[in-house]
């Protein structure tokens, strides 16, 4: 285990995520909401920002737990980087 994956799967995961999610929300607001890219007549902008950040954080959490459960499975590769 190396790099970011080690951090996400370590015992300090909750501490990292505690700081990661609010900073991710800030980035989403800066990069998308402030530019008008999240304007919607049916959903409040703060709901969309929270939904995007929460979905991303939960996807990371799922990925880490999935990889831990399938560590010995050669067929269990989701992502591969060169």
FISE-264403 format. One line per 5 residues: number of its first residue (from 0); for each residue y, z, x negated of C-alpha. Coordinates in nm, 2 decimals, m for minus. Example, Ala and Ser with C-alpha at 12.3 -4.5 7.8 and 13.67 -1.06 7.14 Angstrom:
REM FISE-264403
0> m0.45:0.78:m1.23 ~ m0.11:0.71:m1.37 .
This chain:
REM FISE-264403
0> 0.00:0.00:0.00 ~ 0.34:m0.10:m0.14 ~ 0.70:m0.12:m0.05 ~ 0.82:m0.10:0.30 ~ 0.47:m0.07:0.44 .
5> 0.41:0.24:0.24 ~ 0.73:0.40:0.38 ~ 0.64:0.30:0.73 ~ 0.29:0.44:0.72 ~ 0.37:0.76:0.52 .
10> 0.42:1.11:0.66 ~ 0.80:1.05:0.64 ~ 0.78:0.76:0.90 ~ 0.95:0.96:1.17 ~ 1.23:1.06:0.94 .
15> 1.28:0.69:0.84 ~ 1.27:0.57:1.20 ~ 1.52:0.84:1.31 ~ 1.77:0.67:1.09 ~ 1.65:0.32:1.12 .
20> 1.68:0.27:1.49 ~ 2.05:0.38:1.52 ~ 2.14:0.15:1.22 ~ 1.94:m0.13:1.38 ~ 2.14:m0.08:1.70 .
25> 2.46:m0.10:1.50 ~ 2.35:m0.42:1.34 ~ 2.26:m0.57:1.67 ~ 2.60:m0.49:1.81 ~ 2.78:m0.62:1.50 .
30> 2.57:m0.94:1.48 ~ 2.52:m1.03:1.84 ~ 2.71:m0.82:2.10 ~ 3.05:m0.84:1.93 ~ 3.01:m1.21:1.92 .
35> 2.94:m1.24:2.29 ~ 2.58:m1.34:2.24 ~ 2.44:m1.07:2.47 ~ 2.66:m1.13:2.77 ~ 2.47:m1.13:3.09 .
40> 2.58:m1.10:3.45 ~ 2.27:m0.91:3.55 ~ 2.20:m0.66:3.27 ~ 2.44:m0.43:3.09 ~ 2.50:m0.51:2.73 .
45> 2.41:m0.16:2.61 ~ 2.08:m0.19:2.79 ~ 2.00:m0.52:2.60 ~ 2.10:m0.37:2.27 ~ 1.87:m0.07:2.33 .
50> 1.59:m0.29:2.45 ~ 1.60:m0.51:2.15 ~ 1.62:m0.22:1.90 ~ 1.34:m0.02:2.08 ~ 1.11:m0.33:2.11 .
55> 1.15:m0.40:1.74 ~ 1.09:m0.04:1.63 ~ 0.78:m0.01:1.86 ~ 0.65:m0.34:1.72 ~ 0.68:m0.21:1.37 .
60> 0.50:0.11:1.47 ~ 0.22:m0.09:1.64 ~ 0.19:m0.31:1.33 ~ 0.15:m0.01:1.10 ~ m0.11:0.16:1.32 .
65> m0.29:m0.17:1.38 ~ m0.31:m0.24:1.01 ~ m0.44:0.11:0.94 ~ m0.72:0.07:1.20 ~ m0.82:m0.27:1.06 .
70> m0.78:m0.21:0.69 ~ m1.13:m0.31:0.60 ~ m1.15:m0.61:0.84 ~ m1.10:m0.94:0.65 ~ m1.04:m1.11:0.99 .
75> m0.76:m0.87:1.07 ~ m0.48:m1.03:0.88 ~ m0.17:m1.08:1.09 ~ 0.08:m1.17:0.83 ~ 0.03:m1.31:0.48 .
80> 0.31:m1.36:0.23 ~ 0.30:m1.55:m0.10 .
